[in-house]
Amino acid sequence: MGRLVHFEIHVDDMERAKEFYGEVFGWSFQDWSDFAGIPYFGAVTGDENELGIDGALMQRQSAPPEAGQALNGFACTMGVEDYDVTEEKIMANGGTVALPKYALPGMAWQGYYIDTEGNTFGIHQPDKNAK
């Protein structure tokens, strides 16, 4: 055991966060608030036959991250088919750039963004020609 099986993204505004992740990555959500005892929405991130995991958006229980502070938790990175198209969706839906697109030579394009709730996340497009 020890394999990552679930993630939680802490949010201030649940509807805004659901709209952001739904529009940018196509996620769908299931209301598990009664089970959790707080606003908590399961995030279905893709087809169960694809590599990856599902997680949840949960109501933040403390102060949000301050702008410009160093990452003090995990950063989720989502695989994408087209980096530039995904970046356009992120920006159009209220996200901002944390670390611009860069090459992982011979492997992929990578970059980091800040969602509408102040959380840092990454996107990753495999590309053997990245340099």
Secondary structure, 3 states (H helix, E strand, C coil): CCCCCCCEEEECCHHHHHHHHHHHHCCEEEECHHHHCCCEEEEECCCCCCCCCCEEEEECCCCCCCCCCCCCCCCEEEECCCHHHHHHHHHHCCCEEEEEEEEECCCEEEEEEECCCCCEEEEEEECCCCC
